[in-house]
Amino acid sequence: MAPDLPPDRRPIVISGPSGVGKGTLYKLLFSRHPDTFTLSVSHTTRSPRPGEQHGVDYHYVSKETFLDLVAKGGFVEHAQFGDNLYGTSKMTIEEQTAKGKAVVLDIEMEGVKQVQKSSIDARYVFIAPPSDEELERRLRGRATEKEESIQKRLAQAKKEITYAKTGVHHTIIVNDDLEKAYKELEEFVYAPVSS
Ligand SMILES: Nc1ncnc2c1ncn2[C@@H]1O[C@H](COP(=O)(O)OP(=O)(O)OP(=O)(O)O)[C@@H](O)[C@H]1O
């Protein structure tokens, strides 16, 4: 088992608006605590893109297999984006936890709501932007998005932030200064188990 494992073994659910810096933050956590964390690998019915690997980027399954797993209650959350289905299987989380890894889930708001209703006992972190303007700057800064997609993501961000204000997360971290936000995340992740 990794010597660096957090005392609280529950999976950590990280959510927040697209472009807020979730990936940047948990990748820092992974690199500063090697072999300790693992990102939960989702199932999808979409085809692998060049360079993607089965079991690494996604578990690629047929629609039939996916729906069968849904019927058996095998997913803690699942959703459809475009024509494709995506989900986090209970087994993936349990297997990784049993292997001695601290499991991190990067999911959007609807997924968070489903996990909260599931049998999985998790810790919830919301990453918030310092301001709407800064979030927009970061989305544009990635330069991977078309204007229409940026507008959609900003509209969705407003919903996510409103949801976070209802107090459903264990912690909200404002990602203003990256190193400061990182320290807050690390402190939360390594906090003693609270009863
Ligand atoms: N504290 C910060 N200050 C300034 N820029 C930051 C900060 N954190 C992240 N960024 C930048 O913001 C951009 C978006 O970050 P990132 O891709 O990690 O977001 P994300 O929340 O994982 O998005 P998505 O959900 O769409 O994958 C990146 O260009 C990243 O370098």
The ligand as an SDF file (V2000), in Angstrom:
LIG
                    3D

 31 33  0  0  0  0  0  0  0  0999 V2000
   -4.8540   29.0010  -10.3460 N   0  0  0  0  0  0  0  0  0  0  0  0
   -4.7750   29.1840  -11.6620 C   0  0  0  0  0  0  0  0  0  0  0  0
   -4.3970   30.3830  -12.1410 N   0  0  0  0  0  0  0  0  0  0  0  0
   -4.3470   30.5910  -13.4810 C   0  0  0  0  0  0  0  0  0  0  0  0
   -4.6170   29.6750  -14.4360 N   0  0  0  0  0  0  0  0  0  0  0  0
   -4.9850   28.4470  -14.0190 C   0  0  0  0  0  0  0  0  0  0  0  0
   -5.0930   28.1370  -12.6160 C   0  0  0  0  0  0  0  0  0  0  0  0
   -5.4850   26.8420  -12.5110 N   0  0  0  0  0  0  0  0  0  0  0  0
   -5.6240   26.3780  -13.7800 C   0  0  0  0  0  0  0  0  0  0  0  0
   -5.3430   27.3270  -14.6810 N   0  0  0  0  0  0  0  0  0  0  0  0
   -5.4130   27.2190  -16.1490 C   0  0  0  0  0  0  0  0  0  0  0  0
   -6.8020   27.1880  -16.4830 O   0  0  0  0  0  0  0  0  0  0  0  0
   -7.0040   26.3560  -17.6410 C   0  0  0  0  0  0  0  0  0  0  0  0
   -8.0820   25.2950  -17.3510 C   0  0  0  0  0  0  0  0  0  0  0  0
   -7.5710   24.3390  -16.4390 O   0  0  0  0  0  0  0  0  0  0  0  0
   -7.9970   22.7850  -16.4910 P   0  0  0  0  0  0  0  0  0  0  0  0
   -7.9020   22.2760  -17.8870 O   0  0  0  0  0  0  0  0  0  0  0  0
   -7.2300   22.1020  -15.3940 O   0  0  0  0  0  0  0  0  0  0  0  0
   -9.5520   22.8970  -16.0800 O   0  0  0  0  0  0  0  0  0  0  0  0
  -10.6560   21.7640  -15.7930 P   0  0  0  0  0  0  0  0  0  0  0  0
  -11.4650   22.3000  -14.6760 O   0  0  0  0  0  0  0  0  0  0  0  0
   -9.9930   20.4500  -15.5620 O   0  0  0  0  0  0  0  0  0  0  0  0
  -11.5100   21.7670  -17.1230 O   0  0  0  0  0  0  0  0  0  0  0  0
  -12.4220   20.5830  -17.8020 P   0  0  0  0  0  0  0  0  0  0  0  0
  -13.4570   20.2180  -16.7930 O   0  0  0  0  0  0  0  0  0  0  0  0
  -12.9980   21.2410  -19.0260 O   0  0  0  0  0  0  0  0  0  0  0  0
  -11.4780   19.4600  -18.1300 O   0  0  0  0  0  0  0  0  0  0  0  0
   -5.6530   25.7490  -17.9870 C   0  0  0  0  0  0  0  0  0  0  0  0
   -5.0880   26.4860  -19.0550 O   0  0  0  0  0  0  0  0  0  0  0  0
   -4.8410   25.9200  -16.6940 C   0  0  0  0  0  0  0  0  0  0  0  0
   -3.4520   26.0110  -16.9410 O   0  0  0  0  0  0  0  0  0  0  0  0
  1  2  1  0
  2  3  1  0
  2  7  2  0
  3  4  2  0
  4  5  1  0
  5  6  2  0
  6  7  1  0
  6 10  1  0
  7  8  1  0
  8  9  2  0
  9 10  1  0
 10 11  1  0
 11 12  1  0
 11 30  1  0
 12 13  1  0
 13 14  1  0
 13 28  1  0
 14 15  1  0
 15 16  1  0
 16 17  2  0
 16 18  1  0
 16 19  1  0
 19 20  1  0
 20 21  2  0
 20 22  1  0
 20 23  1  0
 23 24  1  0
 24 25  2  0
 24 26  1  0
 24 27  1  0
 28 29  1  0
 28 30  1  0
 30 31  1  0
M  END
$$$$
